[in-house]
């Protein structure tokens, strides 16, 4: 496969990390761990934080799980590479089978 770049698209996504750099699972009762949720736009992230805040206000014994957390923005770059024709790939597969 050739490595010349054809087109690059960028997109910003959001994740919530706590003070230990663990990721939020999202949902009504978020937990933190190695795997976490990625929000694809700021509006859904804001809605999630609002939902969790309302839940913690209803129960005075709960601290807001994001009291010591931060939102981190990531820029994702989707890069399309040149592709070899299918016929060439099939030929290579046939040669490997011999």
C-alpha positions as semicolon CSV with decimal commas, in nm:
position;residue;x (nm);y (nm);z (nm)
1;X;0,000;0,000;0,000
2;X;0,134;0,340;-0,092
3;X;0,181;0,590;0,189
4;X;0,095;0,913;0,010
5;X;-0,179;1,113;0,177
6;X;-0,495;1,195;-0,011
7;X;-0,724;1,380;0,231
8;X;-0,730;1,472;0,600
9;X;-1,046;1,539;0,801
10;X;-1,036;1,651;1,164
11;X;-1,294;1,622;1,439
12;X;-1,290;1,724;1,805
13;X;-1,415;1,477;2,067
14;X;-1,434;1,501;2,446
15;X;-1,351;1,276;2,741
16;X;-1,375;1,329;3,118
17;X;-1,073;1,237;3,329
18;X;-1,041;1,237;3,707
19;X;-0,736;1,337;3,911
20;X;-0,584;0,989;3,851
21;X;-0,623;1,024;3,472
22;X;-0,895;0,758;3,468
23;X;-1,178;0,794;3,216
24;X;-1,546;0,844;3,292
25;X;-1,779;0,566;3,185
26;X;-2,063;0,813;3,121
27;X;-2,421;0,725;3,209
28;X;-2,632;0,830;3,506
29;X;-2,391;0,680;3,761
30;X;-2,046;0,727;3,602
31;X;-1,745;0,533;3,720
32;X;-1,380;0,589;3,634
33;X;-1,144;0,337;3,482
34;X;-0,913;0,250;3,194
35;X;-1,194;0,243;2,939
36;X;-1,430;0,534;2,909
37;X;-1,688;0,714;2,704
38;X;-1,605;0,956;2,425
39;X;-1,853;1,236;2,357
40;X;-1,872;1,332;1,991
41;X;-1,992;1,687;2,048
42;X;-1,994;1,942;2,327
43;X;-2,375;1,952;2,355
44;X;-2,405;1,586;2,455
45;X;-2,117;1,625;2,700
46;X;-2,288;1,925;2,862
47;X;-2,617;1,729;2,883
48;X;-2,439;1,440;3,053
49;X;-2,273;1,666;3,312
50;X;-2,609;1,835;3,379
51;X;-2,782;1,498;3,424
52;X;-2,519;1,375;3,670
53;X;-2,535;1,706;3,858
54;X;-2,913;1,685;3,899
55;X;-2,882;1,331;4,035
56;X;-2,621;1,433;4,291
57;X;-2,834;1,733;4,402
58;X;-3,135;1,505;4,467
59;X;-2,927;1,294;4,704
60;X;-2,746;1,510;4,956
61;X;-2,519;1,219;5,054
62;X;-2,365;1,207;4,705
63;X;-2,077;1,422;4,594
64;X;-2,074;1,524;4,232
65;X;-1,850;1,260;4,068
66;X;-1,687;1,528;3,854
67;X;-1,585;1,761;4,140
68;X;-1,216;1,690;4,074
69;X;-1,242;1,593;3,708
70;X;-1,155;1,777;3,389
71;X;-1,276;1,769;3,030
72;X;-1,010;1,690;2,775
73;X;-1,057;1,773;2,406
74;X;-0,898;1,546;2,148
75;X;-0,853;1,625;1,783
76;X;-0,902;1,314;1,574
77;X;-0,755;1,313;1,229
78;X;-0,892;1,078;0,972
79;X;-0,636;1,032;0,700
80;X;-0,724;0,849;0,383
81;X;-0,426;0,682;0,221
82;X;-0,386;0,586;-0,143
83;X;-0,522;0,239;-0,199
84;X;-0,378;-0,030;-0,418
85;X;-0,621;-0,165;-0,675
86;X;-0,808;-0,476;-0,566
87;X;-0,665;-0,675;-0,855
88;X;-0,311;-0,614;-0,727
89;X;-0,409;-0,718;-0,375
90;X;-0,571;-1,038;-0,506
91;X;-0,259;-1,118;-0,707
92;X;-0,045;-1,079;-0,395
93;X;-0,280;-1,308;-0,204
94;X;-0,254;-1,573;-0,476
95;X;0,125;-1,553;-0,473
96;X;0,134;-1,601;-0,095
97;X;-0,087;-1,910;-0,130
98;X;0,168;-2,082;-0,359
